């Protein structure tokens, strides 16, 4: 099974984004994801990791729920 972590900047107000990604991933892959964790962070972070590997980083890519879902699909 797969472990997913979504680390988001709480002071930046990224909780809504993290929840949107969480919902999309659980809707698509719920039966294949063993654990999905929201992790609070700061300094503008928004990263999605699958089994410890970063598959999305806000500083390198534009936020897009569908794009993040596609990136996770390759690892699930």
C-alpha positions as CSV (number, residue, x, y, z in Angstrom):
1,X,0.0,0.0,0.0
2,X,1.0,3.6,-0.5
3,X,1.6,6.5,2.0
4,X,0.9,10.0,0.9
5,X,1.8,13.2,2.7
6,X,0.6,16.7,1.8
7,X,2.7,19.3,3.6
8,X,1.2,22.8,3.4
9,X,2.0,26.2,4.7
10,X,-0.6,26.9,7.4
11,X,0.3,30.7,7.8
12,X,-0.1,31.1,4.0
13,X,-3.7,29.7,4.1
14,X,-2.9,26.6,2.0
15,X,-5.2,24.4,4.1
16,X,-8.0,24.7,1.4
17,X,-5.6,23.6,-1.3
18,X,-4.4,20.6,0.9
19,X,-7.9,19.5,1.5
20,X,-8.8,19.8,-2.2
21,X,-5.9,17.5,-3.1
22,X,-6.7,15.2,-0.2
23,X,-10.3,14.8,-1.4
24,X,-9.2,14.3,-5.1
25,X,-6.7,11.6,-4.1
26,X,-9.0,9.7,-1.8
27,X,-11.8,9.8,-4.4
28,X,-9.4,8.5,-7.1
29,X,-7.2,6.1,-5.1
30,X,-8.9,5.6,-1.7
31,X,-8.7,1.8,-1.8
32,X,-5.0,1.9,-2.9
33,X,-3.8,4.5,-0.3
34,X,-2.9,3.1,3.1
35,X,-2.4,6.5,4.7
36,X,-2.9,10.1,3.7
37,X,-1.6,12.7,6.1
38,X,-1.8,16.5,6.1
39,X,1.3,18.0,7.6
40,X,1.4,21.6,8.7
41,X,4.4,23.7,7.6
42,X,5.5,27.2,7.0
43,X,7.6,29.4,4.7
44,X,5.3,28.9,1.7
45,X,5.7,25.1,1.5
46,X,3.2,23.0,-0.5
47,X,4.6,19.5,-1.3
48,X,3.0,16.2,-2.0
49,X,5.1,13.1,-1.2
50,X,4.3,9.5,-2.1
51,X,6.2,7.0,0.0
52,X,8.7,9.7,0.9
53,X,9.3,10.8,-2.8
54,X,8.3,14.4,-3.7
55,X,5.9,14.2,-6.6
56,X,4.8,17.9,-6.5
57,X,6.5,21.0,-5.1
58,X,4.8,24.4,-5.4
59,X,8.1,26.2,-6.0
60,X,8.7,24.1,-9.1
61,X,5.2,23.6,-10.5
62,X,2.0,25.5,-10.7
63,X,-0.8,24.3,-8.3
64,X,-3.2,22.1,-10.2
65,X,-5.3,19.4,-8.5
66,X,-5.6,17.3,-11.7
67,X,-1.8,17.5,-12.3
68,X,-1.0,16.5,-8.8
69,X,-3.5,13.6,-9.1
70,X,-1.7,12.5,-12.3
71,X,1.7,12.7,-10.6
72,X,0.4,10.5,-7.7
73,X,-1.2,8.0,-10.1
74,X,2.3,7.1,-11.4
75,X,3.2,5.9,-7.9
76,X,0.0,4.2,-6.8
